[in-house]
Amino acid sequence: MTTVQSQKTQQIAYWIGILLTSLWFTASGFFEITKNPVVWDKTIALGYPPHFIIVLGIAKLAGVLVLLIPNKVLWLKEWVFAGLFFDIIFAFTSGYSVVGLSECIAPIVAFVMVLTTYILFRKIHPVFGIGL
């Protein structure tokens, strides 16, 4: 495979990852903001306060918007990826601590999806400046 084909394949895989990640976290953020009983009750049962759940939902939706902007605000995308990883880690540890291993499947899937997307992001944008 030539370098151009390899770069194109990476770009396609990256955007598939961005779209899947965006769908996942848009749904999650929307359900948190709208207090969907399935998500809301589960998150409350994990011990999170209501005000935190709303802020988390807003942050997820804002992060998705940043991820969908092509080739801009790369420094901010780094922060979004970091935030998604923190969200996933907290979901995993909270779920494991309160419910057990059965509650860890979704965070593991999300971790693999976001990690793969982040690795592709770093391959496509290996070094970028501080500017916007």
C-alpha positions in Angstrom: 0.0 0.0 0.0 1.4 3.4 -0.9 1.8 6.2 1.5 -1.1 8.2 0.0 -3.4 5.1 0.2 -2.3 4.5 3.8 -3.0 8.1 4.7 -6.4 8.0 3.1 -7.2 4.7 4.9 -6.1 6.3 8.2 -8.3 9.4 7.5 -11.3 7.2 6.7 -10.8 5.1 9.9 -10.3 8.2 11.9 -13.6 9.8 10.7 -15.4 6.5 11.3 -14.0 6.6 14.9 -15.0 10.2 15.3 -18.5 9.5 14.1 -19.0 6.5 16.4 -17.5 8.4 19.3 -19.7 11.3 18.6 -22.9 9.2 18.4 -22.0 7.4 21.6 -21.3 10.6 23.6 -24.1 12.6 22.0 -26.6 10.0 23.1 -25.0 9.8 26.6 -24.9 13.6 27.0 -28.5 14.1 25.7 -29.8 11.4 28.0 -28.0 13.0 31.0 -29.4 16.5 30.1 -32.9 15.3 29.5 -32.8 13.1 32.7 -33.7 10.0 30.8 -34.8 7.6 33.6 -32.5 4.7 32.5 -29.4 6.8 32.4 -30.4 9.2 35.2 -31.4 6.6 37.7 -28.3 4.4 37.0 -26.0 7.4 37.4 -27.7 8.5 40.6 -27.3 4.9 41.9 -23.6 5.1 41.2 -23.5 8.0 43.7 -23.2 11.1 41.4 -25.1 14.2 42.4 -27.7 15.5 40.0 -25.9 18.8 39.2 -22.8 16.9 38.2 -24.8 14.7 35.8 -26.2 17.8 34.0 -22.8 19.5 33.7 -21.3 16.2 32.4 -24.0 16.0 29.7 -23.3 19.5 28.6 -19.6 18.9 28.5 -20.1 15.8 26.4 -22.2 17.6 23.9 -19.6 20.5 23.7 -16.8 18.0 23.3 -18.6 16.3 20.4 -19.0 19.6 18.7 -15.2 20.2 18.9 -14.4 16.6 17.6 -16.6 17.2 14.6 -14.7 20.4 13.5 -12.3 19.1 10.8 -8.6 20.1 11.2 -9.2 23.0 13.6 -8.7 23.6 17.3 -6.4 20.5 17.5 -5.2 21.5 21.0 -8.8 21.6 22.2 -9.4 18.1 20.7 -6.6 16.9 22.9 -8.5 18.2 25.9 -11.7 16.6 24.6 -10.0 13.2 24.3 -8.6 13.6 27.8 -12.1 14.4 29.1 -13.6 11.4 27.4 -11.0 9.1 28.9 -11.7 10.5 32.4 -15.4 9.9 31.8 -14.8 6.4 30.7 -12.4 5.7 33.7 -15.0 7.0 36.1 -17.8 5.0 34.5 -15.7 1.9 34.7 -14.6 2.3 38.3 -18.0 3.5 39.6 -19.8 0.7 37.8 -17.3 -1.9 39.1 -17.4 -0.6 42.6 -21.2 -0.3 42.9 -22.6 -2.9 40.6 -19.8 -5.3 39.6 -18.1 -6.5 36.5 -21.3 -6.7 34.5 -21.5 -2.9 34.5 -18.0 -2.5 32.9 -18.7 -3.8 29.4 -19.9 -0.4 28.0 -16.9 1.5 29.4 -14.5 -1.1 28.0 -16.1 -0.8 24.6 -16.0 3.0 24.8 -12.4 2.9 25.9 -11.3 0.8 22.9 -13.3 3.0 20.5 -11.9 6.3 21.9 -8.3 5.0 22.2 -8.3 3.7 18.6 -9.7 7.1 17.4 -7.1 9.0 19.5 -4.2 6.9 18.1 -5.4 7.7 14.6 -5.8 11.4 15.5 -2.1 11.4 16.6 -1.0 9.6 13.4 -2.8 12.2 11.3 -1.7 15.2 13.4 1.6 14.1 14.9 2.8 17.5 15.8 0.8 20.7 15.9 1.4 24.2 17.2 0.0 26.0 20.1 -2.1 28.3 18.0 -5.7 27.9 17.0 
